[in-house]
Amino acid sequence: MFDNLSERLSQALKSIGGKSRLSEENIGGTLREVRMALLEADVALPVVKTFVDRVRERALGMEVSSGLNPGQAFVKVVHDELVHVMGDSNSALELAVKPPAVILLAGLQGAGKTTSAAKLARLLKERQKKRVMVVSADVYRPAAIAQLETLAGQVGVECFPSSADQDPVAICEAALKAARNGVMDVLIVDTAGRLHVDTDMMDEVGRIHRALSPAETLFVVDAMTGQDAANTARAFGDALPLTGVILAKADGDSRGGAALSVRQITGRPIKFLGMGEKTDALEPFHPERMASRILGMGDVLSLIEEAERKIDRKKADKLARKIEKGRKFDLEDFRDQLQQMNQLGGVSGMLDKLPGMGNAGKLSQAGANEKMFGRMEAIIGSMTPHERRYPDVINGSRKQRIARGSGSQIQDVNRLLKQHKQMQKMMKKLTKKGGMQKMMRGMGGLLGGQGGMPPGGGAPPGSFRR
């Protein structure tokens, strides 16, 4: 997300880096580049105009603090205005009502409402420990009902049964009653979508809204539709009292026009981003973190939060104890590490959140393509348990068998064994220098360090806190 915009803005802001002061003359060219970058990112024209005007006004009227040079000060203005355009701060769900709190999802057909319902249910269950029930009121698409039932089973929440021959309002009223009787904390309602905004659909969603009086009415929109997403959200907002927006399929939106337009056009905050097809791929939207990512400053907080949720601490502690006892790092351990990295979005997903890495996520695909992880796992999976524990026994004939079983070449097997040897040596050195725990503390310092300039330039990260 934001790949093109990030690249264009980084180039535009470089030209202002060495200026001794900010004036209309020396920021004029940079602002034209910023304007073109936003328009190419499919940001709505009124949003672009307001953004550029505010940056110009603040940049020319500001007093540069002693810790920043004029170029850094200008980057800070751009950063702060990006945050402002996207909503200033994270807008959490308002669920402090008499349970069950109803969350109504509305949107066009194909926007991702059903998968978003399951993702949201999982997020509330796992991160907020809520008892969640979901229900589908999409009687026009029976597949949607079956899909939600399947997804609810996968994420471990209750799904209220419904069928295509029922009235949508009656389904929702019955689901609300069942949620109360079942002492649920939250009821998520997936409503029917349409190919366009039409009167019948709005009337039906309006009747459901009046029957349920939801705590949250969220508009689910496909981020890849760019500024059209913001315009559609405004049309829904005119018919429904929306409380927020879920930008689905944001991982496929390289431009970012929707994220930068929705808040200003609709007046409603983006509450979540859908960042993939898996049921755990829903992230709370933090404008400040997103602005930092757009400007190549990374998003370390999100990376740390993701690691805390997804890394298997038991496995990590077990590996640390094993290495410290002098036992070898074997191929089973290597496979675990590959799987843990995949949990964090692979190499490109991690690089995207590190300060100063810019478009390194894309560059990483040349040498560390995500498909490579799958191939490496397949090779290790084709080995016997004995071979995984004692890789030194793998001779030429075993390599041939492993290559055939994993659909790879002997060169691939040799490469994996070499990578494993290198990692094994690294683990041994780390143990001699003070143990795995020191390594983990060192990684924490690397990710969380606030001092100095990020490699990509700009102001120190701490200066962007409000």
N, C-alpha and C positions, 0 to 999 in steps of 0.2 A: 504494500500500500504506500502511496505517495512517492514511489521511486522516481518518476519523471519530475515531479514538483520539487522534490528534495534536491535533485541534481541541478535543476535550473536555478533554484534560489541560492544554492551554494556558490554557483558560478557568479550570479549577480552580486552577491554580498562580498565576494573577494575583492571587487574593484574599489570598495570603500574602505578596505582594511587599513591602508597606510595613510589615510588622510589625517592632517593635524587638526582640522576643525570641520564641522558640518555646515554646509551652506546650500542654498537653492541650486547653485551651479553643480557642485560635486555630488549631490544626492539625486539630481534630476535623472541622469542616465540610469542609475541603479534602480530608481523607482519605476522607470519605463520597463526595465527587464523584469522586475517583480510583477508588474501589471500583466505583462505578456505570459509570464510563467503561470500566474493564477488563471488567466483566461484559457490557456492551453490545458490546464488541469480541469477544465469544465466547471469552474466556479462561477456562480451567477453574477452577471454584470453589475447589478446594484451592490452586491457584497464586495466585489473587487474595487469599485469606485470608493465606497466608504472606507475600506481597509487602507487603500493607498493615501487617501486624504488624511486619515488619522495618523498614519505613520509620518507623513510629511509634516503635519502640524506639530506632532510631539518631538520629532527629530530636530526641527529648527528652533523650537522653543525650550529645549531641555538644557539643564546644566549638567555637564559631564562629571560624574563622580571621580574622585581621585584614583580609585582602583581600576578604572576603565579608560582606554584610549577612545577617541571619537568613533573609530571603526567598530570597536566592541560595543560601545554605547548604542550605535545604530542597530546592530544585531539584536541587542536587548529590546529595543523598541519594537522591531519586527516580531520577535518572540512573544512579547507581551500582547501585541495586537492580535497575533494568531490565537493566543489563549482566549482573548476577549471575544473574538469572532466565534470560537467554538463553544463558549459558555462559561468562561472564567474558572469554574471548579466542577468536580464530579458531582452529579446529581443522583443521589441514591433513591431507591424505591421507598415510597411512603407507605409502610405497612402497619403503622401504629393505629390500627382500628380494631373494632371488635371482630375476632376471628369468626369465619375465615375471611381474610383479605382477598378480594377478587381482583385478578389482573386480566383485563380484556385485551386481546391482541386483534388488531385490525390491519388491513392492507390489501393490495392487489393480488390477484392470482399469480402464483409462482414466485412471490417475493421471499418466501422462506418462513412463513408463519408457523407451520407445523413443526419444523425442526427447531425453530426458535423457542417454541413452547416447551419442547423437551429439554433443550439446553438450559433454559431459565429454571425449569423445575429441578434439574440436576444442581445448578449453581446454588439455589436456595436451600436445597436439601443438604449439600455437602459443606457449604461455607457458612450458612446461617442456621443450620440444624432445624430447618422448618419441616413440618409434615405437610406434604404437597399432594394435591389431587389435580388432574388435568381432565379436560372434557373437550370433545370436538363438536361444534355446532354447524359444521360444514356438511349439510345434508345433500348438497348438490354434487359432491365428489366423494363417493363412498370410500375411495382409496385413501382419502385424507383421514377418515375415521380409523381405518385399519392401520395406517402408518403411525398415527398417534398412539394407538394401543401397543404396537410393537416397540416404539421408542420409549414409552412409559415403562414397559417391562425391562428394557435395557438399562434405564437409569434408576430403576427401583422405586417408582412412585405409583400411586393408585390412578387408574384411568376409569372415569365414569362411563359406562356403556351408552352408546347412542346408535341410531340407525337412520337410514335415508328416508324412511317413511314418517319420521317425527317432525314436529314443529320446532324450529331452532330455539324459540323463546321457552317453550315447554321443557326442552332438554336442559337448558341453562338453569331454569328454576328448580328442576328435579336434582341437578348436580349440586346446586347451592345447598339444598336441604340435606343431601347425602353428605356433603362436606361438613355441615354443622353437626350432624349426627355422628360422623366419624371423627370429630374433634380435630379437624384439619386446621392448619395455620393459614394455608394459602390455597385458593382455587384459581387455576389458570385456564382461561377460556379461549380456544382457538376458533375464530369465526370464519365464515366463508369469504373467499376472495372473488374478484371479478377481473376481467381483462381491461376494464376501464372504470372510471368513477361513474356510477349510474344511480338514478333515483331509487330504484327498488332496493339495491344493496344498502344504500345509506339509510333507508327507512327501516330495513331489517336490523342493521347494526344499532340504530337508534333505539329500537324497541328492546333489544337485548340489554343495552346500556341502562335504559330506564328500569328494567326489571331487576337488574343486579346491583345498581349503584356502585360500580367498581371503585376500589381505592386507586388503581392505576389503569389508565387507558393508553396502551402503547401502540404506536403506528410502526409496523414492520415494513421496511423498504429495502429494495435491492440497491446497494451502494453503487453498483456498476452502471446504473442509469444516470449517474452524474447529477447535474443541476435539476434534471427532470424529477429526481427523487424529492428534492426540496419543494418543487411546485406541486407534486402529487400530495406530499404531506400537508401542504397548505390547504389543498382542496378538502382533504379529510378533516383537517382542523376546523374548517368552516362548518362542517356538519356534526363533528363530535368534539366533546371537551377533552382533547388529547392532553396527557400529562408528560409524554416523552416519546422518544423515537428509538427503535432498534435498527441499526444499520447492518443488515444481513449481507453476507458475501463480500465483506470489506477486504478480505484477503485477496480477492481477485480484482480489486479496484486500484490500478496503478496510478490513477490521476488524483483522486481525493476530493473531487468537486462537491460530492454530496456532504461529506463531513464538514467542509468549510462553508456550506451554504445553508444547511438545514436550520441551524439555530437562529440565524438572523432573519430568514424568510418566514419561519413558522412561529418564532418566539418560544418554541418548545425545546427542551434540552435533549441531546443525544445521551441515552442512559447506558446503552450497551453496543458493542461491536461483535458481529459474528465473524470469526476469523478462521473458518474451516468447516468441514463436513461433520467432524466428530462431535459427540454430545458434550465434550468438555471445552469446545472451541467458542466460548462466549466470554468476552472481557468487559468489565465495567469501563466506561469511557472517561478518561481523565484528560481534559483539554491541555493542561500544562505538560503532561508527559508526551502527548501527541505532538505538540508544538516543538518540543525538544527533538523528537524523532525526525520531524520534517526538516529541521535545520541541522541534522547530522550530529546532534548532541547525545543521541542514545536515549534509552529508557530503562535505566538500571533498576529502578524500583519495581517495575513490572517484571523484569527478568528474575529478580530475587524472589518476588511473591510467587511467580510461576514455579521456580525451583523448589520453594518450600512446600508447594502443593503437590508437585508431580514426582520429585525425586524420592525414591524408596529409601528412607533413612535406615531401616533395618539392614538392607543390603549394603548400604554405604558403610555402616558401622561394622558389619561382618567382614567386609573386605579390608577395612583399616586394621582390625584385630588380626586378621589372617596374615597380612603383609608384615605387621610388626612382630609377629611370632616367627618370622623368617621363612614362611611358606611361600611358594612361587605364585605369581600372578598367572593363572592359566587361561585357556581359551573360553571356559565358562564365564570367568570374570570379565574377559574382553567382550563377550556377547552382552553381558549385563550392562556394561558401560555404553555400548552402542545403542541399546534399547533406551537407556536413561537419556542419552543425547537426543534420540528421536522424540522422546516425551516432551522435550523443550523446543521442539520445532526444527531439530537438525541444526547443522552448522549455520545455514543462512538465517534461520529464525533467531539464533543466539546473537550472531553478528549484527543483525538489524537493530538490536537493542543496546549494543555497546557504544559508548561515546566515540565520536570521531571515525567510525567505520564507514559512514556514508553508504555507498552502494556496494560495500564489500560482500553483502549477502548474495548479490548477483554474481560478483566475481568469483565467489567461493564455489559456484557451481562447476567451474572449469576443473578444479582439482579435487573437490569434495562434494560431488553431486549427490543429492539425497538418494538417488537410485543405488549409489554405491553401498549405502548402509544395508539395503535389502539384499544386495548380492553377497556382502560379507556375512550377514546373518545366515543366508542360505548355505554358504560354504561351511560355516561352523556347524549348522544343523545337519549336514551330511556326514559329519564325523561321528565315530562311536564315542560313548562317554569316556572310555579309556583314552582315546586320542585327544579329547578336549582337555582332560586332566594332565596328560603327559604328551605334549606336542612333539617332543623329540623323537617319539617312535614313528612319526609320519615319514615314511620313505617314499621312493618313486612310485611304486605300485599303489600305495595307499593314496597318494596325491591324484593318480589317474582315476581311482574309484570315487574320490571326493569330488573331483571336477565333473565327472559324469553325473553324479547324484545331484549336484547343485546347478547343472546347466551352465557351467563356467569353463574357463580354460585353466590349464596347469599353471600358466603365468599368474592368474588371479589368485590361485591357492598359495603360490610362492610369495606373492606380494602381501597377502594377509598374514602369513607366518612371519614375514620380515617385520611388518608393522607391530605384530604382537611381541616379537623379541625386543623391539625398540621400547615399547611401553613397559615391558617387564623390567628392562634396565632402568628406566626412569623411576619406576616404583621402588626398586632396590636402592637407588641413590637417595630418594626422598626419605626412606626409612632410616638410612644412615645419618641423615642430616637433622633428624629430630622427629621423625614419625609422620604419619598421615594426618594426625590432628593439626600439626603445624601447617601442613599444606592447605588444609581446609580453612584455617584462620587466615592464611595468606591470600587465598582466593577471595575471602570475604573482604579483606582490605583492598584488593585490586578492584573489585566491583563497586565497593561502597566509598572509595576514596574521593574526597571533595577538593583536594588541593590541586593547584596548577591549572594549566590550560588543557582542554581536551585536544587530542591530536588534530582534529579538524579545524581548529581555530575557534575564535569567538570568546565570549566572556566565560569566566569560571562558572561551573554549574551552580554553585551556591548563590551567585548573584541573581538567579532567576526566581528565587523564592520570594513569595510576597509576605 
